[in-house]
Amino acid sequence: MINSQDIKKGTCIRFNGKLYFCVDFQHVKPGKGNTFMRVTLKSIVDGRTLEHRFDISEKLEDVRVERRQYQYLYKEAEDYIFMNQEDYEQIPLLGDLITGVDFLKEGDVCEVVFDTSTETVLYAELPIKTVLEVTYTEPGEKGNTATNAMKDATVETGAVVRVPLFINTGDKIRIDTRTGEYTERVK
């Protein structure tokens, strides 16, 4: 158990029977009344955010989490198989538990977050940026760059990304795995 005043960014708590990560917090001391914490929580299960106000003396159940490096090996039916980098143990994960699963390719190293009390997987995160090769896109037309025009491009994982007109098949691009947006061309 922790006091609500001990909540920081990244703290994991169990609240109303669900697991949440603290995304943002603010210590509020009004002119009148008691001090309180205004906290923005993000649900681990569905990713929804929740604003809540805790009294400063309120006790919360904290959840001890551990981040471990796992390498993605292959997909088997609905499961994605990951291997621990230290002891070579393999674990299956559902696609719903992996953020940015559309941009996951074999050999990628991800952070898998575990609840240490029960040794259950909470979720897996890809690196924020990844480099993928464009496997198909319509050719850009010369001189059609006056506006910020975008076109669809299919990358090596099969995901479709909106890219600028100058991107061609075979180019490598950097993608933000959280939003699925193109960030830059890689040489």
TIRO-2110 file (N, C-alpha, C; in Angstrom, 1 decimal):
// TIRO-2110
0.8, -1.2, 0.0, N, 1, A
0.0, 0.0, 0.0, CA, 1, A
0.9, 1.3, 0.0, C, 1, A
0.5, 2.2, -0.8, N, 2, A
1.2, 3.5, -0.8, CA, 2, A
0.2, 4.6, -0.5, C, 2, A
0.7, 5.8, -0.1, N, 3, A
-0.1, 7.0, 0.1, CA, 3, A
-0.3, 7.6, -1.3, C, 3, A
-1.4, 8.2, -1.5, N, 4, A
-1.7, 8.9, -2.8, CA, 4, A
-0.7, 9.9, -3.1, C, 4, A
-0.1, 10.5, -2.1, N, 5, A
1.0, 11.6, -2.4, CA, 5, A
2.3, 11.0, -2.9, C, 5, A
2.4, 9.7, -2.9, N, 6, A
3.6, 9.0, -3.4, CA, 6, A
3.5, 8.6, -4.8, C, 6, A
2.3, 8.9, -5.5, N, 7, A
2.1, 8.5, -6.9, CA, 7, A
3.0, 9.4, -7.8, C, 7, A
3.7, 8.8, -8.7, N, 8, A
4.5, 9.5, -9.7, CA, 8, A
4.2, 8.9, -11.0, C, 8, A
4.7, 9.5, -12.1, N, 9, A
4.5, 9.0, -13.4, CA, 9, A
5.1, 7.6, -13.5, C, 9, A
4.4, 6.7, -14.1, N, 10, A
4.8, 5.3, -14.3, CA, 10, A
4.4, 4.4, -13.1, C, 10, A
3.9, 4.9, -12.0, N, 11, A
3.4, 4.1, -10.9, CA, 11, A
2.2, 3.3, -11.4, C, 11, A
2.2, 2.0, -11.0, N, 12, A
1.1, 1.1, -11.4, CA, 12, A
0.3, 0.9, -10.1, C, 12, A
-1.0, 1.1, -10.2, N, 13, A
-1.9, 0.9, -9.0, CA, 13, A
-3.1, 0.0, -9.4, C, 13, A
-3.7, -0.6, -8.4, N, 14, A
-4.9, -1.3, -8.6, CA, 14, A
-6.0, -0.4, -8.1, C, 14, A
-7.0, 0.0, -8.9, N, 15, A
-8.0, 0.9, -8.5, CA, 15, A
-9.4, 0.4, -9.1, C, 15, A
-10.3, 0.3, -8.2, N, 16, A
-11.7, -0.3, -8.6, CA, 16, A
-11.5, -1.6, -9.3, C, 16, A
-10.6, -2.4, -8.8, N, 17, A
-10.4, -3.8, -9.4, CA, 17, A
-9.7, -3.9, -10.7, C, 17, A
-9.2, -2.7, -11.2, N, 18, A
-8.4, -2.7, -12.5, CA, 18, A
-7.0, -2.2, -12.3, C, 18, A
-6.2, -2.5, -13.2, N, 19, A
-4.8, -2.0, -13.1, CA, 19, A
-4.6, -0.7, -14.0, C, 19, A
-4.0, 0.3, -13.4, N, 20, A
-3.8, 1.6, -14.1, CA, 20, A
-2.3, 2.0, -13.9, C, 20, A
-1.8, 2.7, -14.9, N, 21, A
-0.5, 3.4, -14.8, CA, 21, A
-0.8, 4.9, -14.7, C, 21, A
0.0, 5.5, -13.8, N, 22, A
-0.1, 7.0, -13.7, CA, 22, A
0.6, 7.6, -14.9, C, 22, A
-0.2, 8.5, -15.6, N, 23, A
0.3, 9.2, -16.8, CA, 23, A
0.7, 10.6, -16.4, C, 23, A
0.0, 11.2, -15.5, N, 24, A
0.3, 12.6, -15.0, CA, 24, A
-0.3, 12.7, -13.6, C, 24, A
0.3, 13.6, -12.8, N, 25, A
-0.2, 13.9, -11.5, CA, 25, A
0.0, 15.3, -11.2, C, 25, A
-0.8, 15.8, -10.2, N, 26, A
-0.6, 17.2, -9.8, CA, 26, A
-1.0, 17.3, -8.3, C, 26, A
-0.1, 17.8, -7.5, N, 27, A
-0.3, 18.0, -6.1, CA, 27, A
-1.0, 19.4, -5.9, C, 27, A
-2.3, 19.3, -5.4, N, 28, A
-3.1, 20.6, -5.4, CA, 28, A
-3.3, 20.9, -3.9, C, 28, A
-2.9, 22.2, -3.6, N, 29, A
-3.2, 22.7, -2.2, CA, 29, A
-4.0, 23.9, -2.3, C, 29, A
-5.4, 23.8, -2.2, N, 30, A
-6.3, 24.9, -2.4, CA, 30, A
-6.1, 25.8, -1.2, C, 30, A
-6.6, 27.1, -1.3, N, 31, A
-6.6, 28.0, -0.2, CA, 31, A
-7.4, 27.6, 1.0, C, 31, A
-8.5, 27.0, 0.7, N, 32, A
-9.3, 26.4, 1.8, CA, 32, A
-9.5, 24.9, 1.5, C, 32, A
-9.6, 24.1, 2.5, N, 33, A
-9.8, 22.7, 2.4, CA, 33, A
-8.5, 21.9, 2.4, C, 33, A
-8.7, 20.6, 2.2, N, 34, A
-7.6, 19.7, 2.3, CA, 34, A
-6.8, 19.6, 1.0, C, 34, A
-5.5, 19.2, 1.2, N, 35, A
-4.6, 19.0, 0.0, CA, 35, A
-5.1, 17.7, -0.7, C, 35, A
-5.0, 17.7, -2.0, N, 36, A
-5.3, 16.4, -2.7, CA, 36, A
-4.4, 16.3, -3.9, C, 36, A
-4.5, 15.0, -4.5, N, 37, A
-3.7, 14.7, -5.7, CA, 37, A
-4.7, 14.6, -6.9, C, 37, A
-4.5, 15.3, -8.0, N, 38, A
-5.2, 15.1, -9.2, CA, 38, A
-4.4, 14.2, -10.1, C, 38, A
-4.9, 13.0, -10.4, N, 39, A
-4.1, 12.0, -11.1, CA, 39, A
-4.8, 11.6, -12.4, C, 39, A
-4.0, 11.5, -13.5, N, 40, A
-4.5, 10.9, -14.8, CA, 40, A
-4.0, 9.5, -14.8, C, 40, A
-4.9, 8.6, -14.9, N, 41, A
-4.6, 7.1, -15.0, CA, 41, A
-4.9, 6.6, -16.3, C, 41, A
-4.1, 5.6, -16.8, N, 42, A
-4.3, 5.0, -18.1, CA, 42, A
-4.5, 3.5, -17.8, C, 42, A
-5.6, 2.9, -18.2, N, 43, A
-5.9, 1.5, -18.0, CA, 43, A
-5.0, 0.6, -18.8, C, 43, A
-4.5, -0.4, -18.2, N, 44, A
-3.6, -1.3, -18.9, CA, 44, A
-4.4, -2.2, -19.8, C, 44, A
-5.7, -2.5, -19.5, N, 45, A
-6.5, -3.4, -20.3, CA, 45, A
-6.9, -2.8, -21.6, C, 45, A
-7.6, -1.6, -21.5, N, 46, A
-8.1, -1.0, -22.8, CA, 46, A
-7.5, 0.3, -23.2, C, 46, A
-6.6, 0.8, -22.4, N, 47, A
-5.9, 2.0, -22.8, CA, 47, A
-6.6, 3.3, -22.6, C, 47, A
-7.8, 3.3, -22.0, N, 48, A
-8.6, 4.5, -21.7, CA, 48, A
-7.9, 5.3, -20.5, C, 48, A
-8.1, 6.6, -20.6, N, 49, A
-7.5, 7.4, -19.5, CA, 49, A
-8.7, 7.8, -18.6, C, 49, A
-8.3, 8.1, -17.4, N, 50, A
-9.3, 8.4, -16.3, CA, 50, A
-8.7, 9.5, -15.4, C, 50, A
-9.4, 10.5, -15.2, N, 51, A
-9.0, 11.5, -14.2, CA, 51, A
-9.6, 11.2, -12.9, C, 51, A
-8.8, 11.3, -11.8, N, 52, A
-9.3, 11.0, -10.5, CA, 52, A
-8.7, 11.9, -9.5, C, 52, A
-9.4, 12.2, -8.4, N, 53, A
-8.9, 13.0, -7.3, CA, 53, A
-8.8, 12.2, -6.1, C, 53, A
-7.6, 12.1, -5.5, N, 54, A
-7.4, 11.3, -4.3, CA, 54, A
-7.1, 12.3, -3.1, C, 54, A
-7.6, 12.0, -2.0, N, 55, A
-7.2, 12.7, -0.8, CA, 55, A
-5.8, 12.4, -0.5, C, 55, A
-5.1, 13.3, 0.1, N, 56, A
-3.6, 13.2, 0.3, CA, 56, A
-3.3, 12.0, 1.2, C, 56, A
-4.2, 11.6, 2.1, N, 57, A
-3.9, 10.5, 3.1, CA, 57, A
-4.5, 9.2, 2.6, C, 57, A
-5.1, 9.2, 1.5, N, 58, A
-5.7, 7.9, 1.0, CA, 58, A
-4.7, 6.9, 0.6, C, 58, A
-5.0, 5.7, 1.0, N, 59, A
-4.1, 4.5, 0.8, CA, 59, A
-4.5, 3.9, -0.5, C, 59, A
-3.5, 3.5, -1.4, N, 60, A
-3.8, 2.9, -2.6, CA, 60, A
-2.9, 1.6, -2.7, C, 60, A
-3.5, 0.6, -3.4, N, 61, A
-2.8, -0.7, -3.6, CA, 61, A
-1.8, -0.5, -4.8, C, 61, A
-0.5, -0.5, -4.6, N, 62, A
0.4, -0.4, -5.7, CA, 62, A
0.7, -1.8, -6.2, C, 62, A
1.0, -1.9, -7.5, N, 63, A
1.4, -3.1, -8.1, CA, 63, A
2.8, -3.0, -8.6, C, 63, A
3.6, -4.0, -8.1, N, 64, A
5.0, -4.0, -8.5, CA, 64, A
5.1, -4.6, -9.9, C, 64, A
5.7, -3.8, -10.8, N, 65, A
5.9, -4.3, -12.2, CA, 65, A
7.4, -4.4, -12.5, C, 65, A
7.6, -5.2, -13.5, N, 66, A
9.0, -5.4, -13.9, CA, 66, A
9.0, -5.4, -15.5, C, 66, A
10.0, -4.7, -16.0, N, 67, A
10.1, -4.6, -17.5, CA, 67, A
11.2, -5.6, -17.9, C, 67, A
11.0, -6.5, -18.8, N, 68, A
12.0, -7.4, -19.3, CA, 68, A
12.1, -7.3, -20.8, C, 68, A
13.3, -7.5, -21.3, N, 69, A
13.5, -7.5, -22.8, CA, 69, A
13.2, -8.9, -23.4, C, 69, A
12.3, -8.9, -24.3, N, 70, A
12.0, -10.1, -25.0, CA, 70, A
12.1, -9.9, -26.5, C, 70, A
12.5, -10.9, -27.3, N, 71, A
12.7, -10.8, -28.7, CA, 71, A
11.5, -11.6, -29.4, C, 71, A
10.9, -10.9, -30.4, N, 72, A
9.8, -11.5, -31.1, CA, 72, A
10.4, -12.5, -32.1, C, 72, A
9.8, -13.8, -32.0, N, 73, A
10.3, -14.8, -32.9, CA, 73, A
9.4, -15.1, -34.1, C, 73, A
8.1, -15.4, -33.8, N, 74, A
7.2, -15.8, -34.9, CA, 74, A
5.8, -15.7, -34.4, C, 74, A
4.8, -15.8, -35.3, N, 75, A
3.4, -15.8, -35.0, CA, 75, A
2.9, -17.3, -35.2, C, 75, A
2.1, -17.7, -34.2, N, 76, A
1.5, -19.1, -34.3, CA, 76, A
0.0, -19.0, -34.0, C, 76, A
-0.8, -19.1, -35.0, N, 77, A
-2.3, -18.9, -34.9, CA, 77, A
-2.5, -17.5, -34.4, C, 77, A
-3.1, -17.3, -33.3, N, 78, A
-3.4, -16.0, -32.7, CA, 78, A
-2.3, -15.4, -31.8, C, 78, A
-1.4, -16.3, -31.4, N, 79, A
-0.3, -15.9, -30.5, CA, 79, A
0.9, -15.4, -31.2, C, 79, A
1.6, -14.5, -30.5, N, 80, A
2.9, -14.0, -30.9, CA, 80, A
3.9, -14.6, -29.9, C, 80, A
4.9, -15.3, -30.4, N, 81, A
5.9, -16.0, -29.6, CA, 81, A
7.1, -15.1, -29.3, C, 81, A
7.4, -14.8, -28.0, N, 82, A
8.5, -14.0, -27.6, CA, 82, A
9.5, -14.9, -26.8, C, 82, A
10.8, -14.5, -26.9, N, 83, A
11.8, -15.2, -26.2, CA, 83, A
12.6, -14.3, -25.3, C, 83, A
12.7, -14.7, -24.0, N, 84, A
13.5, -13.9, -23.0, CA, 84, A
15.0, -13.9, -23.5, C, 84, A
15.6, -12.7, -23.4, N, 85, A
16.9, -12.5, -23.9, CA, 85, A
18.0, -13.1, -23.0, C, 85, A
17.6, -13.4, -21.7, N, 86, A
18.6, -13.9, -20.8, CA, 86, A
18.5, -15.5, -20.6, C, 86, A
17.3, -16.0, -20.4, N, 87, A
17.3, -17.5, -20.2, CA, 87, A
16.6, -18.3, -21.3, C, 87, A
16.3, -17.6, -22.4, N, 88, A
15.8, -18.2, -23.6, CA, 88, A
14.4, -18.9, -23.4, C, 88, A
13.7, -18.5, -22.4, N, 89, A
12.3, -19.0, -22.2, CA, 89, A
11.4, -18.3, -23.2, C, 89, A
10.5, -19.1, -23.7, N, 90, A
9.5, -18.6, -24.7, CA, 90, A
8.1, -18.4, -24.1, C, 90, A
7.5, -17.3, -24.4, N, 91, A
6.1, -17.1, -23.9, CA, 91, A
5.2, -16.7, -25.1, C, 91, A
4.0, -17.1, -25.1, N, 92, A
3.0, -16.6, -26.1, CA, 92, A
2.2, -15.4, -25.6, C, 92, A
2.0, -14.4, -26.5, N, 93, A
1.2, -13.2, -26.1, CA, 93, A
0.1, -13.0, -27.2, C, 93, A
-1.0, -12.6, -26.7, N, 94, A
-2.1, -12.2, -27.7, CA, 94, A
-1.8, -10.9, -28.3, C, 94, A
-2.2, -10.6, -29.5, N, 95, A
-2.0, -9.4, -30.2, CA, 95, A
-2.6, -8.2, -29.4, C, 95, A
-3.7, -8.4, -28.6, N, 96, A
-4.3, -7.3, -27.9, CA, 96, A
-3.4, -6.7, -26.8, C, 96, A
-2.4, -7.5, -26.4, N, 97, A
-1.5, -7.1, -25.3, CA, 97, A
-0.3, -6.3, -25.8, C, 97, A
-0.1, -6.3, -27.1, N, 98, A
1.1, -5.7, -27.7, CA, 98, A
0.7, -4.3, -28.4, C, 98, A
1.4, -3.3, -27.9, N, 99, A
1.2, -1.9, -28.5, CA, 99, A
2.0, -1.9, -29.8, C, 99, A
1.3, -1.4, -30.8, N, 100, A
2.0, -1.3, -32.1, CA, 100, A
2.2, -2.6, -32.8, C, 100, A
1.3, -3.6, -32.6, N, 101, A
1.5, -4.9, -33.1, CA, 101, A
1.5, -5.0, -34.7, C, 101, A
0.9, -4.0, -35.3, N, 102, A
1.0, -4.0, -36.8, CA, 102, A
2.4, -3.7, -37.4, C, 102, A
3.3, -3.2, -36.5, N, 103, A
4.6, -2.9, -37.0, CA, 103, A
5.7, -3.8, -36.5, C, 103, A
5.2, -5.0, -35.9, N, 104, A
6.1, -5.9, -35.3, CA, 104, A
6.7, -6.9, -36.4, C, 104, A
8.0, -7.0, -36.4, N, 105, A
8.6, -7.9, -37.4, CA, 105, A
9.6, -8.8, -36.6, C, 105, A
9.8, -10.0, -37.2, N, 106, A
10.7, -11.0, -36.6, CA, 106, A
12.0, -10.4, -36.2, C, 106, A
12.5, -10.7, -35.0, N, 107, A
13.7, -10.2, -34.5, CA, 107, A
13.7, -8.9, -33.7, C, 107, A
12.5, -8.2, -33.7, N, 108, A
12.4, -7.0, -32.9, CA, 108, A
12.5, -7.3, -31.4, C, 108, A
13.1, -6.5, -30.7, N, 109, A
13.2, -6.6, -29.2, CA, 109, A
12.2, -5.7, -28.6, C, 109, A
11.3, -6.2, -27.7, N, 110, A
10.3, -5.4, -27.1, CA, 110, A
10.4, -5.5, -25.6, C, 110, A
9.8, -4.5, -24.9, N, 111, A
9.7, -4.6, -23.4, CA, 111, A
8.4, -5.2, -23.0, C, 111, A
8.5, -6.3, -22.3, N, 112, A
7.3, -7.0, -21.8, CA, 112, A
7.2, -6.7, -20.3, C, 112, A
6.0, -6.1, -19.9, N, 113, A
5.8, -5.7, -18.6, CA, 113, A
5.0, -6.8, -17.8, C, 113, A
5.6, -7.2, -16.7, N, 114, A
5.0, -8.3, -15.8, CA, 114, A
4.6, -7.7, -14.5, C, 114, A
3.5, -8.2, -14.0, N, 115, A
3.1, -8.0, -12.6, CA, 115, A
3.9, -9.0, -11.8, C, 115, A
4.8, -8.5, -10.9, N, 116, A
5.7, -9.4, -10.2, CA, 116, A
5.1, -10.3, -9.2, C, 116, A
4.0, -9.8, -8.6, N, 117, A
3.3, -10.6, -7.6, CA, 117, A
2.7, -11.9, -8.2, C, 117, A
2.2, -11.8, -9.4, N, 118, A
1.5, -13.0, -10.0, CA, 118, A
2.3, -13.6, -11.2, C, 118, A
3.3, -12.9, -11.6, N, 119, A
4.1, -13.2, -12.8, CA, 119, A
3.3, -13.3, -14.1, C, 119, A
2.3, -12.5, -14.2, N, 120, A
1.4, -12.4, -15.4, CA, 120, A
1.9, -11.2, -16.2, C, 120, A
1.7, -11.4, -17.5, N, 121, A
2.1, -10.4, -18.5, CA, 121, A
1.0, -9.3, -18.5, C, 121, A
1.3, -8.1, -18.4, N, 122, A
0.3, -7.0, -18.4, CA, 122, A
0.2, -6.5, -19.9, C, 122, A
1.4, -6.2, -20.5, N, 123, A
1.4, -5.8, -21.9, CA, 123, A
2.8, -5.8, -22.4, C, 123, A
3.0, -5.6, -23.7, N, 124, A
4.3, -5.5, -24.3, CA, 124, A
4.3, -4.3, -25.2, C, 124, A
5.5, -3.6, -25.2, N, 125, A
5.7, -2.4, -25.9, CA, 125, A
6.8, -2.5, -26.9, C, 125, A
6.5, -2.1, -28.2, N, 126, A
7.6, -2.0, -29.2, CA, 126, A
8.4, -0.7, -28.9, C, 126, A
9.6, -0.6, -29.4, N, 127, A
10.3, 0.7, -29.3, CA, 127, A
9.4, 1.8, -30.0, C, 127, A
9.5, 3.0, -29.6, N, 128, A
8.7, 4.1, -30.0, CA, 128, A
8.8, 4.3, -31.5, C, 128, A
10.0, 4.2, -32.1, N, 129, A
10.2, 4.3, -33.5, CA, 129, A
10.8, 3.0, -34.1, C, 129, A
10.4, 2.7, -35.3, N, 130, A
10.9, 1.5, -35.9, CA, 130, A
11.1, 1.8, -37.4, C, 130, A
12.1, 1.1, -38.0, N, 131, A
12.4, 1.3, -39.4, CA, 131, A
11.8, 0.1, -40.2, C, 131, A
11.0, 0.4, -41.2, N, 132, A
10.4, -0.7, -42.1, CA, 132, A
10.6, -0.3, -43.5, C, 132, A
10.7, -1.3, -44.4, N, 133, A
10.8, -1.1, -45.8, CA, 133, A
9.4, -1.1, -46.5, C, 133, A
9.3, -0.2, -47.4, N, 134, A
8.0, 0.0, -48.2, CA, 134, A
8.0, -1.1, -49.2, C, 134, A
7.0, -2.0, -49.2, N, 135, A
6.9, -3.1, -50.2, CA, 135, A
6.1, -2.7, -51.4, C, 135, A
5.1, -1.8, -51.2, N, 136, A
4.3, -1.4, -52.3, CA, 136, A
3.7, 0.0, -52.0, C, 136, A
3.8, 0.9, -53.1, N, 137, A
3.2, 2.2, -53.1, CA, 137, A
3.1, 2.6, -54.5, C, 137, A
2.1, 3.5, -54.8, N, 138, A
1.9, 4.0, -56.1, CA, 138, A
3.1, 5.0, -56.4, C, 138, A
3.6, 5.0, -57.6, N, 139, A
4.7, 5.9, -57.8, CA, 139, A
4.3, 7.4, -57.7, C, 139, A
5.1, 8.2, -57.2, N, 140, A
4.8, 9.7, -57.1, CA, 140, A
4.9, 10.4, -58.4, C, 140, A
4.1, 11.4, -58.6, N, 141, A
4.2, 12.1, -59.9, CA, 141, A
5.1, 13.3, -59.7, C, 141, A
5.9, 13.5, -60.7, N, 142, A
6.9, 14.6, -60.6, CA, 142, A
6.1, 16.0, -60.6, C, 142, A
6.6, 16.9, -59.7, N, 143, A
5.9, 18.2, -59.7, CA, 143, A
4.7, 18.3, -58.8, C, 143, A
4.3, 17.2, -58.2, N, 144, A
3.1, 17.1, -57.4, CA, 144, A
3.4, 17.2, -55.9, C, 144, A
4.3, 18.2, -55.6, N, 145, A
4.7, 18.3, -54.2, CA, 145, A
4.4, 19.7, -53.6, C, 145, A
3.6, 20.5, -54.2, N, 146, A
3.3, 21.8, -53.7, CA, 146, A
2.5, 21.8, -52.4, C, 146, A
1.7, 20.8, -52.3, N, 147, A
0.9, 20.6, -51.1, CA, 147, A
1.4, 19.5, -50.2, C, 147, A
0.9, 19.4, -49.0, N, 148, A
1.4, 18.4, -48.1, CA, 148, A
0.6, 17.1, -48.4, C, 148, A
0.6, 16.6, -49.7, N, 149, A
-0.2, 15.5, -50.1, CA, 149, A
0.4, 14.2, -49.6, C, 149, A
-0.4, 13.2, -49.3, N, 150, A
0.0, 11.9, -48.7, CA, 150, A
-0.6, 10.8, -49.6, C, 150, A
0.0, 9.6, -49.6, N, 151, A
-0.5, 8.5, -50.2, CA, 151, A
-0.3, 7.3, -49.3, C, 151, A
-1.0, 6.2, -49.7, N, 152, A
-0.9, 4.9, -48.9, CA, 152, A
0.3, 4.2, -49.3, C, 152, A
1.0, 3.5, -48.3, N, 153, A
2.1, 2.7, -48.6, CA, 153, A
2.0, 1.4, -47.7, C, 153, A
2.3, 0.3, -48.3, N, 154, A
2.3, -1.0, -47.5, CA, 154, A
3.7, -1.3, -47.1, C, 154, A
3.9, -1.5, -45.8, N, 155, A
5.3, -1.8, -45.4, CA, 155, A
5.5, -3.3, -45.2, C, 155, A
6.7, -3.8, -44.9, N, 156, A
7.0, -5.2, -44.9, CA, 156, A
6.2, -6.0, -43.9, C, 156, A
5.6, -5.4, -42.9, N, 157, A
4.8, -6.2, -42.0, CA, 157, A
3.3, -6.3, -42.4, C, 157, A
3.0, -5.6, -43.6, N, 158, A
1.6, -5.7, -44.1, CA, 158, A
0.8, -4.5, -43.7, C, 158, A
1.3, -3.7, -42.8, N, 159, A
0.5, -2.5, -42.4, CA, 159, A
0.5, -1.4, -43.4, C, 159, A
-0.5, -0.6, -43.5, N, 160, A
-0.6, 0.5, -44.4, CA, 160, A
-0.4, 1.8, -43.7, C, 160, A
0.5, 2.6, -44.2, N, 161, A
0.9, 3.9, -43.6, CA, 161, A
0.7, 5.0, -44.6, C, 161, A
0.3, 6.1, -44.2, N, 162, A
0.2, 7.3, -45.0, CA, 162, A
1.6, 8.0, -45.1, C, 162, A
2.1, 8.1, -46.3, N, 163, A
3.5, 8.7, -46.5, CA, 163, A
3.4, 9.8, -47.6, C, 163, A
4.5, 10.7, -47.6, N, 164, A
4.5, 11.7, -48.6, CA, 164, A
4.7, 11.1, -50.0, C, 164, A
4.4, 11.9, -51.0, N, 165, A
4.4, 11.5, -52.4, CA, 165, A
5.7, 11.0, -52.9, C, 165, A
6.8, 11.5, -52.3, N, 166, A
8.2, 11.2, -52.8, CA, 166, A
8.7, 9.8, -52.4, C, 166, A
8.0, 9.1, -51.5, N, 167, A
8.3, 7.8, -51.0, CA, 167, A
8.0, 6.8, -52.1, C, 167, A
9.0, 5.9, -52.4, N, 168, A
8.8, 4.9, -53.5, CA, 168, A
9.0, 3.5, -52.9, C, 168, A
8.6, 2.5, -53.6, N, 169, A
8.7, 1.1, -53.2, CA, 169, A
10.2, 0.8, -53.0, C, 169, A
10.6, 0.1, -51.9, N, 170, A
12.0, -0.2, -51.6, CA, 170, A
12.6, 0.8, -50.7, C, 170, A
12.0, 2.0, -50.5, N, 171, A
12.5, 3.0, -49.5, CA, 171, A
12.3, 2.4, -48.1, C, 171, A
13.2, 2.8, -47.2, N, 172, A
13.1, 2.5, -45.8, CA, 172, A
12.5, 3.8, -45.1, C, 172, A
11.5, 3.6, -44.2, N, 173, A
10.9, 4.7, -43.5, CA, 173, A
10.9, 4.5, -42.0, C, 173, A
10.9, 5.5, -41.3, N, 174, A
10.8, 5.4, -39.8, CA, 174, A
9.3, 5.7, -39.4, C, 174, A
8.8, 4.9, -38.6, N, 175, A
7.3, 5.0, -38.2, CA, 175, A
7.2, 5.1, -36.7, C, 175, A
6.3, 5.9, -36.2, N, 176, A
6.0, 6.0, -34.8, CA, 176, A
5.1, 4.8, -34.5, C, 176, A
5.5, 3.9, -33.6, N, 177, A
4.6, 2.7, -33.4, CA, 177, A
3.4, 3.0, -32.5, C, 177, A
3.4, 4.1, -31.8, N, 178, A
2.3, 4.4, -31.0, CA, 178, A
1.1, 4.9, -31.8, C, 178, A
1.4, 5.7, -32.8, N, 179, A
0.4, 6.3, -33.6, CA, 179, A
0.3, 5.7, -35.0, C, 179, A
1.3, 5.1, -35.5, N, 180, A
1.3, 4.5, -36.8, CA, 180, A
1.6, 5.5, -37.9, C, 180, A
2.2, 6.7, -37.5, N, 181, A
2.4, 7.7, -38.5, CA, 181, A
3.9, 7.7, -39.0, C, 181, A
4.0, 8.1, -40.3, N, 182, A
5.3, 8.2, -40.9, CA, 182, A
6.0, 9.4, -40.2, C, 182, A
7.3, 9.2, -39.9, N, 183, A
8.1, 10.3, -39.4, CA, 183, A
9.2, 10.8, -40.3, C, 183, A
9.9, 9.9, -41.0, N, 184, A
11.0, 10.3, -41.9, CA, 184, A
11.4, 9.1, -42.8, C, 184, A
12.1, 9.5, -43.9, N, 185, A
12.8, 8.5, -44.7, CA, 185, A
14.2, 8.2, -44.2, C, 185, A
14.6, 7.0, -44.2, N, 186, A
15.9, 6.6, -43.7, CA, 186, A
16.7, 6.2, -44.9, C, 186, A
18.0, 6.7, -44.9, N, 187, A
18.9, 6.4, -46.0, CA, 187, A
19.7, 5.1, -45.8, C, 187, A
END
